[in-house]
Structures are given as structure tokens and as C-alpha cells.
């Protein structure tokens, strides 16, 4: 299991806690439209306050590429955090390093919170520049990383700082790592992985890693079309990466060698175009009309997947089974998600899911509250599933 210190391992009363968070939230007309990333950090902030720490929050916003871009200021996010904390005062610093910022930090009392301006206004952040990391380190006594979603980047605030100050994981980072370890590090078996999405090429490393780590691999979405095509199945006008056929066959061969069962659709929902209320039909996966396209897995396929999950103890989910944003091509994703959620609620299945489309699909299916854990980390979640070392996580492990 991944070894790292947590907030519980640090003496924090009166200490300046430099906390890396991910507040890269959507903003429209100066207002936050989705504050879920802020809400997920509240347990860490509340625990630090309760222990009497002086809380210095660091985050990035957008891609200013080392330039000061006023519309990428974190000032609206500071207000959003204040709102999420019930109107609590959040001080805001107009930079993230320098003597003026040091003075603001020095003025903090135990339990006070200050948010620094966008780290990426300085080129040294993304370059993991040691001098920039050292300037940040001057502001704190301890470093806490609560931004798993940025842990796949070796930046000054995610990797460099962890090597300059006593370092620990915040509550969100801790929860994320514990669940991912449960899902793939030391899982209860059998383990199933459901991987969907449009293209095999974007998830090649993920698939290659999973066939050696899970017992059942369910492939859905446009990716399944590529695998069907690689086996000589005619798929009509369906989305397909024909050039990935050899790669798909190699993955199937490796899965067989590893004893991993691969599930592809046995029936599919087809239509002439992707739009709501278009005429559809359900056909066998090998009976797709040449003028139609596969837009969802069929009901029989969904039942087969659910039957498999009933025999599993762990499920890792990344990507939908069909074009869930457009009804009725959400049916397979919805039914499998709802079945997985029911198995989770009954205590029979550990379910860990992540990735942008995945979160949206599970919210759409109405089960986002019932899965064991849903990661909003995106790229970091994928890289973890691919078996890659995440610099931000490794830095915490090295500091333990």
C-alpha cells in the first residue's frame, strides 16, 4: 500500500500550513458554476482550523503560461470558498510569493485562512523551478497536498515543495489514494474494469496495464467498435479506429495470456444518425447494417455485464458504454451503473470510478452518491490506472 503521512501525523497548532488544492473550477461572468472541487477540500480546511493551523491555500487556474492574466485570478474562487464555509472570511493575496505576501501570512492568527493568487502567474510553477519552490516554502512550516488531480504534474507546488517542508496528504488526497489502492493496489477479487470512450488510441496504456491486473475487462463505447472490427466484424458506419486493429488484437492476446476475460458487446443499438428520437433497432453485434452506426450496447450485453459484476468484489469504471448524452443511447450505461450502485449499497461490490465523461454518466444515471468513490481527478486518475508514477504522490511517499 502507498505509504504517506496525513494531517494526523503533524503537529499543526500555530503552524503555517501551505496547502495545495485544486480550485480550477468553471467560472462564467465572474461566478462559479460548479463548486464541487471546493466542497471536496472543506474537510481538510476544517480539520486544519480545528487544530489551530494558519491556513495558506495555493492553487492554479487556467493556463496563463507564466503571465499575469486578470481573468484567471483566483479572487472569485476565494469568494466561492467563503460562501462554501458559510461566509467565513478568506483573506486574498494578490501574488503567491514576495515580501508583501510574507507580511500577510505573518499577520495570520491560528485558524485564519488566506488564498494566494494563481501559482501559474509565475513560470517557475510549471517548470518546477527550485528557487520558486523555495520562495513558496518560506511562507510555511508544513506542506499539505490535497490536490490529487494535479499530482501527475511535477510542478513546484505539487512536487518541489514536498521535498522542502514536512509533507503530508490532505483528507481528499488521503481518501483518493486509499480508494485507488483498494481498487487496484490490493483489491478484493475478482476485479472487473469497465473502460469506455471513443478511442482505443487514447486509452492504450490503460488497457495494456489493466489486462494484467483485473480478472474481467469490459470494453464499451466507440472503443468496442475498434475491437469488433479487429476481429473481422462488420460495423457499418460506426466510429472506428481501423488503424488500431493490430493493437486491439495484441491486447486481446495479452488478456488471454494473463487470464483476463474481455467482454465486448454481444448486441448493439444502431441508428443512421446520432440524434434524439431517431429510429433505432437492436441487432447482434455481427449484424450491423452497412448504413447504420453503433451508438450503445444492447440490453443483452448490459445483462451479461451485470451478471458478471454480481460475481465480482471490485469494479473500476472509466468511460460510458454508449453515447449517453443523447437518449435513448444512455440505456446500457444507466442500467449497468444502477446495478453496480445497488451492489455497492448492499456491500457486495467496491466501486471506484473516475474521468470526466464517467462522472457525468454516473450523475446522469442518478448513482453518483451510491458508488464507493468517484474521483474528479481526470488525468491523474487515468495515469494511476495506467500504472504510472505520479510525481506528487511519490514526493509524499518519499517524505513519509
C-alpha positions in Angstrom: 0.0 0.0 0.0 1.1 3.6 -0.7 2.8 5.0 2.4 2.4 8.7 3.2 1.9 11.0 6.2 -1.6 12.5 6.8 -2.7 15.5 8.7 -3.0 13.3 11.8 0.8 12.8 11.7 1.6 16.6 12.0 1.7 19.0 14.9 -0.3 21.9 13.5 -1.3 24.3 16.3 0.2 27.7 15.5 1.9 26.3 12.4 1.7 27.8 8.9 0.2 25.1 6.7 0.9 25.5 3.0 -2.0 23.6 1.4 -2.0 22.7 -2.3 -5.6 22.5 -3.5 -7.3 22.2 -7.0 -9.7 25.1 -7.3 -9.6 25.1 -11.1 -13.4 25.4 -11.2 -15.6 26.6 -14.0 -16.4 30.3 -13.9 -18.8 32.3 -16.0 -19.3 36.0 -15.8 -17.3 36.0 -12.6 -19.4 33.4 -10.9 -18.5 29.8 -10.1 -20.9 27.4 -11.9 -19.8 24.2 -10.2 -18.1 24.4 -6.7 -17.7 20.6 -6.2 -13.9 20.9 -6.2 -14.1 23.5 -3.5 -16.6 21.4 -1.4 -14.3 18.4 -1.6 -11.5 20.3 0.2 -13.6 21.5 3.0 -12.9 18.6 5.3 -9.1 19.4 5.1 -9.7 23.1 5.8 -12.0 22.4 8.7 -9.6 19.9 10.3 -6.7 22.4 10.0 -8.8 25.1 11.6 -9.8 22.8 14.4 -6.1 22.1 15.1 -5.2 25.8 15.1 -3.2 25.9 12.0 -2.7 29.1 9.9 -4.0 28.0 6.5 -2.3 29.2 3.3 -4.1 27.9 0.2 -2.3 27.5 -3.1 -3.9 26.7 -6.4 -3.7 27.2 -10.2 -6.4 28.4 -12.5 -6.4 28.0 -16.3 -3.2 28.2 -18.3 -1.7 31.7 -18.1 1.7 30.3 -19.0 3.7 32.4 -16.6 1.9 35.6 -17.3 -0.5 37.7 -15.1 -3.9 37.3 -16.8 -6.6 39.2 -14.8 -9.4 37.0 -15.9 -7.5 34.0 -14.5 -7.3 35.5 -11.0 -8.4 33.3 -8.1 -10.2 36.2 -6.4 -13.7 34.9 -7.4 -12.6 31.4 -6.0 -11.7 33.0 -2.7 -15.3 34.4 -2.5 -16.6 31.0 -3.5 -14.7 29.3 -0.7 -16.0 31.9 1.7 -19.6 31.1 0.6 -18.9 27.3 1.0 -17.7 27.9 4.5 -20.9 29.8 5.4 -19.5 33.3 4.9 -16.2 32.8 6.8 -13.6 35.5 6.0 -11.0 34.4 3.5 -8.0 36.8 3.0 -6.7 37.1 -0.5 -3.1 37.7 -1.6 -2.5 39.4 -4.9 0.6 37.3 -5.5 1.9 34.0 -4.2 5.5 35.0 -3.3 7.3 38.1 -2.1 7.8 40.3 1.0 4.3 41.7 0.8 2.8 38.2 0.8 5.1 37.1 3.6 3.8 40.0 5.7 0.2 39.0 5.1 0.9 35.4 6.1 2.8 36.6 9.2 -0.3 38.5 10.2 -2.5 35.4 10.3 -3.9 34.1 13.6 -4.5 30.5 14.4 -7.4 29.2 12.3 -7.2 32.1 9.8 -7.3 31.4 6.0 -5.6 33.1 3.2 -5.7 32.2 -0.5 -2.7 33.0 -2.7 -3.0 34.3 -6.2 -2.7 31.9 -9.2 0.5 30.0 -9.0 0.8 29.8 -12.7 1.2 33.5 -13.0 4.8 32.5 -12.4 6.6 30.4 -15.0 8.5 28.7 -12.1 5.4 26.8 -11.1 5.1 24.6 -14.1 8.9 24.4 -14.6 9.2 23.1 -11.1 11.8 25.7 -10.5 13.7 25.2 -7.3 14.1 28.9 -6.5 10.3 29.4 -6.9 9.6 26.4 -4.7 12.0 27.8 -2.1 10.1 31.1 -2.2 6.9 29.3 -1.6 8.4 27.3 1.2 9.3 30.5 3.1 5.6 31.0 3.7 5.0 27.7 5.5 6.1 25.4 8.3 4.5 22.3 6.8 3.2 21.3 3.4 -0.1 19.5 2.7 -1.1 18.3 -0.7 -4.8 17.9 -1.2 -4.8 18.1 -5.0 -4.6 14.5 -6.3 -6.0 15.9 -9.6 -2.7 17.8 -10.1 -0.5 15.0 -8.7 0.5 13.8 -12.2 2.3 17.1 -12.8 5.8 17.6 -11.4 5.3 21.3 -10.6 6.8 23.4 -7.8 3.7 23.3 -5.7 3.0 19.6 -6.2 6.5 18.0 -6.2 9.1 20.6 -5.3 7.6 21.8 -2.1 7.1 18.3 -0.7 10.9 18.0 -0.6 11.4 21.2 1.3 9.0 21.0 4.2 7.5 18.3 6.3 4.8 16.9 4.0 1.5 15.1 4.3 -1.6 14.3 2.4 -4.8 16.3 3.0 -8.1 14.5 3.5 -9.1 14.5 -0.1 -5.7 13.2 -1.3 -5.8 10.6 1.5 -9.3 9.4 0.5 -8.4 9.2 -3.1 -5.2 7.2 -2.6 -6.9 4.8 -0.1 -9.7 4.0 -2.6 -7.4 3.6 -5.5 -5.2 1.3 -3.5 -8.3 -0.7 -2.6 -9.4 -0.8 -6.2 -6.1 -1.9 -7.9 -3.3 -2.0 -5.4 -4.6 -4.6 -3.0 -8.1 -5.4 -4.3 -10.6 -7.9 -3.2 -11.1 -10.3 -6.2 -12.5 -10.9 -8.7 -11.8 -7.4 -10.0 -13.6 -6.0 -13.0 -12.7 -2.9 -15.0 -15.2 -1.2 -17.3 -13.5 1.0 -19.9 -15.5 3.0 -22.4 -14.9 6.1 -24.5 -14.4 6.9 -28.2 -10.9 5.9 -29.0 -8.5 3.0 -28.2 -5.6 5.2 -29.0 -6.3 7.5 -26.0 -6.5 4.6 -23.6 -3.9 2.2 -25.0 -1.7 2.3 -21.9 -4.7 2.0 -19.7 -5.9 -1.2 -21.4 -2.4 -2.7 -21.6 -2.0 -2.2 -17.8 -5.5 -3.4 -16.8 -5.3 -6.8 -18.6 -2.5 -7.8 -16.2 -4.3 -6.5 -13.1 -8.0 -7.3 -13.4 -10.0 -10.5 -13.9 -12.7 -9.1 -16.2 -12.3 -6.2 -18.7 -15.5 -4.8 -20.1 -14.8 -2.6 -23.2 -17.6 -0.3 -24.3 -18.3 2.9 -26.3 -16.5 3.6 -29.6 -13.5 1.6 -28.4 -15.6 -1.6 -28.6 -16.2 -0.9 -32.3 -12.5 -1.0 -32.9 -12.1 -4.3 -31.1 -15.1 -5.8 -33.0 -13.6 -4.6 -36.3 -10.2 -6.1 -35.4 -12.0 -9.5 -35.1 -13.4 -9.1 -38.6 -16.9 -8.0 -37.6 -18.6 -5.6 -40.0 -19.7 -2.5 -38.0 -21.3 -0.3 -40.7 -20.7 3.4 -40.3 -19.7 3.2 -36.7 -16.9 5.2 -35.2 -13.8 3.0 -35.5 -10.0 3.4 -35.5 -9.2 0.9 -38.3 -5.5 1.6 -37.9 -5.6 0.3 -34.4 -6.7 -3.2 -35.4 -3.3 -4.9 -34.8 -3.1 -3.1 -31.4 -6.6 -4.3 -30.4 -5.7 -7.9 -31.4 -2.4 -7.7 -29.4 -4.4 -6.5 -26.3 -6.8 -9.4 -26.7 -3.9 -11.9 -27.0 -2.2 -10.5 -23.9 -5.5 -10.6 -22.0 -5.8 -14.3 -22.8 -2.3 -14.9 -21.7 -3.0 -13.1 -18.4 -6.2 -15.0 -17.8 -8.3 -11.8 -18.1 -11.8 -12.2 -19.6 -12.6 -9.5 -22.1 -16.2 -8.6 -22.7 -17.3 -6.9 -25.9 -20.9 -6.2 -26.9 -23.0 -9.2 -28.0 -25.8 -6.9 -29.2 -25.8 -3.2 -30.0 -28.3 -0.4 -30.6 -27.9 1.2 -34.0 -29.3 4.2 -35.9 -28.5 6.1 -39.1 -27.5 9.2 -37.1 -26.8 10.4 -33.5 -29.8 12.4 -32.5 -32.7 12.3 -30.1 -35.8 10.5 -31.2 -34.3 8.9 -34.2 -35.5 5.4 -35.3 -33.3 2.7 -33.6 -33.0 -1.0 -33.6 -31.2 -3.6 -31.6 -29.2 -6.1 -33.5 -26.5 -8.7 -32.9 -23.0 -7.2 -32.8 -22.2 -9.0 -36.0 -25.3 -7.9 -37.8 -24.9 -4.1 -38.1 -26.5 -2.8 -41.3 -23.9 -1.1 -43.5 -25.7 2.3 -43.5 -26.1 2.4 -39.7 -23.8 3.1 -36.7 -23.4 1.5 -33.2 -24.4 4.1 -30.6 -25.0 2.0 -27.5 -24.6 -1.5 -26.1 -27.8 -3.6 -26.2 -29.9 -4.9 -23.4 -28.5 -8.4 -23.6 -25.0 -7.0 -23.3 -26.0 -5.0 -20.3 -27.5 -8.1 -18.6 -24.3 -10.0 -19.3 -22.1 -7.3 -17.7 -24.4 -7.1 -14.7 -24.3 -10.9 -14.3 -20.5 -10.7 -14.3 -20.5 -7.9 -11.7 -22.6 -10.0 -9.4 -19.7 -12.4 -9.2 -17.1 -9.6 -8.6 -15.9 -7.9 -5.5 -14.3 -4.8 -7.0 -15.1 -2.6 -10.0 -13.1 0.2 -11.6 -15.1 2.3 -14.1 -13.8 4.7 -16.7 -16.0 5.8 -19.6 -19.5 5.1 -20.7 -20.9 2.2 -22.7 -22.6 4.4 -25.3 -23.4 7.9 -26.4 -25.1 8.5 -23.0 -25.6 12.3 -23.6 -28.2 11.5 -26.2 -31.3 9.5 -25.3 -32.0 6.6 -25.8 -28.3 5.8 -26.2 -27.9 6.1 -22.4 -29.8 2.9 -21.6 -26.8 0.4 -21.3 -24.7 2.8 -19.2 -27.7 3.6 -17.0 -28.7 0.0 -16.3 -25.2 -1.2 -15.6 -24.4 1.8 -13.4 -27.6 1.3 -11.4 -26.9 -2.3 -10.9 -23.3 -1.6 -9.8 -24.7 1.0 -7.4 -27.2 -1.5 -5.9 -24.4 -4.0 -5.4 -22.3 -1.2 -3.7 -25.2 -0.3 -1.4 -25.7 -3.9 -0.4 -22.0 -4.2 0.4 -21.2 -6.8 -2.2 -19.1 -4.6 -4.5 -16.4 -1.9 -4.1 -16.9 0.6 -6.9 -14.3 3.3 -7.8 -14.9 5.5 -10.9 -13.2 8.5 -12.5 -12.7 10.5 -15.6 -14.8 13.5 -16.9 -17.3 11.5 -19.0 -17.6 8.9 -16.3 -18.6 11.3 -13.6 -21.2 12.9 -16.0 -22.5 9.5 -17.0 -22.9 8.4 -13.3 -24.6 11.6 -12.4 -26.9 11.2 -15.4 -27.7 7.7 -14.2 -28.5 9.0 -10.8 -26.0 6.8 -8.9 -23.1 9.2 -8.2 -23.9 9.2 -4.5 -24.0 5.4 -4.3 -20.6 4.4 -5.7 -17.9 3.8 -3.1 -15.8 6.6 -4.6 -15.9 8.8 -7.6 -12.7 10.6 -8.5 -12.9 14.0 -10.2 -9.2 13.9 -10.9 -9.3 13.2 -14.7 -5.7 12.9 -16.0 -4.2 11.9 -12.6 -6.9 9.1 -12.2 -6.1 7.8 -15.7 -2.4 7.9 -15.2 -2.8 6.0 -11.9 -4.9 3.3 -13.7 -2.2 3.2 -16.4 0.3 2.2 -13.7 2.4 5.4 -14.0 4.2 7.0 -11.1 2.6 10.3 -10.1 5.2 12.9 -9.1 3.0 14.5 -6.5 2.3 11.1 -4.8 5.9 9.9 -5.0 7.0 13.1 -3.3 4.7 12.4 -0.4 5.9 8.8 -0.2 9.5 9.9 -0.2 8.7 12.4 2.7 7.0 9.7 4.8 
